[in-house]
Amino acid sequence: MDPFAVFGMPPSLDVDKAWLEARYLELSRASHPDHHASSGVDAVALLARAAEVNDSYRILRDPWQRAARLVELSAPGVLSRRKTLSPDFLDDALELAERVARTPRASTEAEALRARLDELLAQDWRELQRAVAAGEWDAAATRVHQSRYHDKARRDLSS
């Protein structure tokens, strides 16, 4: 499924959130069975369309899911091919995860670590934007995978 096509928009990393929300509401109404009760439209087809709209919205509203889908649509199979990350990156990610695990949540160390993780994710996003703009799909896929480690560490620090 191409969520960009479902929403009638060109594939892009950046999406206007207000437009996306308005388009979602429009598409949701158009595929809601109550709006077609007396028209004889196939209810199963409407439900399938509603599910497609909901799934597309879930992907498009999350920048990293949107990025992953854009990369995969642009170079099918690249996310699977580029799943193996460098040992150096994995060592750093493990060290970061261990640091998160031993950091007290309500501490100045946690705040500093959170800021570091935010910066790593911002760096991932900038590098992803650069790779997408250059059509470097392998590099873009690698950044998508690396960002998952940084995002998980940030979520773990918040829990």
C-alpha positions in Angstrom: 0.0 0.0 0.0 1.2 3.5 -0.9 -0.1 5.8 1.9 0.9 8.9 -0.2 -1.3 7.7 -3.0 -4.2 7.0 -0.6 -4.0 10.6 0.5 -3.5 11.9 -3.0 -0.2 13.5 -2.3 3.3 13.3 -3.7 5.8 11.2 -1.6 7.7 13.5 0.7 9.4 13.4 4.1 7.7 16.6 5.1 3.9 16.8 5.5 1.8 19.8 6.6 0.2 18.3 9.8 -2.9 20.5 9.5 -3.4 19.5 5.9 -2.9 15.8 6.8 -5.5 16.0 9.6 -8.0 17.7 7.3 -7.4 15.2 4.5 -7.8 12.3 6.9 -11.1 13.6 8.2 -12.3 14.1 4.6 -11.3 10.6 3.5 -12.7 9.1 6.7 -16.1 10.7 6.1 -16.0 9.5 2.5 -15.4 5.9 3.5 -17.7 5.8 6.5 -20.6 3.3 6.0 -23.1 5.7 7.6 -22.7 8.2 4.8 -23.6 5.5 2.2 -26.3 3.6 4.0 -29.0 4.2 1.4 -26.8 4.4 -1.7 -26.2 0.6 -2.1 -22.5 0.9 -1.9 -20.7 -2.3 -1.0 -20.2 -2.1 2.8 -17.2 -4.5 2.7 -15.5 -2.3 0.1 -16.2 0.7 2.3 -14.7 -1.0 5.3 -11.6 -2.0 3.4 -11.2 1.6 2.2 -11.7 2.9 5.8 -9.0 0.5 7.0 -6.7 1.7 4.2 -7.2 5.3 5.1 -6.6 4.6 8.8 -3.4 2.7 8.1 -2.2 5.3 5.7 -2.9 8.1 8.3 -1.0 6.2 11.0 2.0 5.9 8.7 1.9 9.5 7.4 1.5 11.2 10.7 4.7 9.6 12.1 7.8 11.1 10.5 9.9 8.0 10.8 7.2 5.6 9.6 6.6 8.0 6.7 10.3 8.1 6.0 10.5 4.3 6.0 7.6 4.0 3.6 9.0 6.7 1.3 12.4 4.9 1.2 10.8 1.5 0.5 8.6 2.9 -2.2 11.5 4.6 -3.9 13.8 1.5 -3.7 11.8 -1.6 -3.1 13.6 -4.1 -0.8 16.2 -1.6 0.4 15.2 -1.7 4.0 15.7 -5.4 4.1 19.0 -5.2 2.2 20.4 -2.5 4.5 19.2 -4.0 7.8 22.7 -5.0 9.0 24.4 -2.0 10.7 28.1 -1.5 11.2 29.7 -3.1 14.3 30.9 0.4 15.4 27.3 1.8 15.3 26.0 -1.3 17.2 28.7 -1.0 19.8 27.8 2.7 20.3 24.1 1.8 20.4 24.6 -0.9 23.0 26.7 1.5 25.2 24.0 4.1 24.9 21.3 1.5 25.8 23.3 0.4 28.9 23.8 4.1 29.9 20.0 4.6 29.6 19.3 1.5 31.7 21.5 2.6 34.6 20.5 6.3 34.6 18.0 7.4 37.2 15.0 8.9 35.4 14.6 12.0 37.4 18.1 13.3 37.4 20.3 15.9 35.6 22.1 13.0 34.0 18.8 11.8 32.5 18.1 15.3 31.1 21.6 15.5 29.5 21.1 12.0 28.1 17.7 12.9 26.7 19.2 16.0 25.1 21.9 13.8 23.5 19.3 11.3 22.2 17.3 14.2 20.8 20.4 15.5 19.0 21.2 12.0 17.6 17.7 11.7 16.3 17.9 15.2 14.8 21.2 14.2 13.1 19.5 11.0 11.8 16.8 13.1 10.3 19.1 15.6 8.7 21.2 12.7 7.2 18.0 11.0 6.0 16.9 14.2 4.3 20.2 14.6 2.6 20.2 11.0 1.4 16.6 11.2 0.1 17.3 14.4 -1.7 20.4 12.8 -3.3 18.5 9.6 -4.2 20.9 7.6 -2.0 18.4 5.0 -0.9 21.0 2.6 0.8 22.2 5.5 3.0 18.6 6.5 3.7 17.6 3.0 4.7 20.6 2.8 7.0 19.5 6.0 8.7 16.0 4.7 9.2 17.4 1.6 10.9 19.8 3.6 13.0 17.1 6.0 14.1 15.2 3.1 15.6 18.0 2.4 18.1 18.1 6.1 19.1 14.3 6.3 19.3 14.1 3.2 21.5 16.8 4.5 23.8 14.8 7.8 24.2 11.6 5.9 24.8 13.3 3.7 27.4 14.7 6.8 29.1 11.2 8.2 29.4 9.6 5.1 30.8 
